[in-house]
């Protein structure tokens, strides 16, 4: 469920607007009306992002575009992009 939410969130931003860990965390934990709600912990989100990257459904890059093979998920360092495999996973 969380992994799918992350894929949907990142796919909505498109390749021209990748988002970082802080944005993923805040967007997943903001509910209707713009109110913060502690839906997912940092560790839950980190685990989901790592799993998606390991399956090739997400790709992490640095701000300069360098691909990060094994994202360390340090806030603000990596930007996340959905891959074709991630797009396919959303269609299932």
Helices and strands as residue ranges (DSSP letters): H 2-13, E 19-20, H 21-28, E 30-31, E 35-36, H 42-54, E 58-62, E 67-68, E 78-82, H 84-91
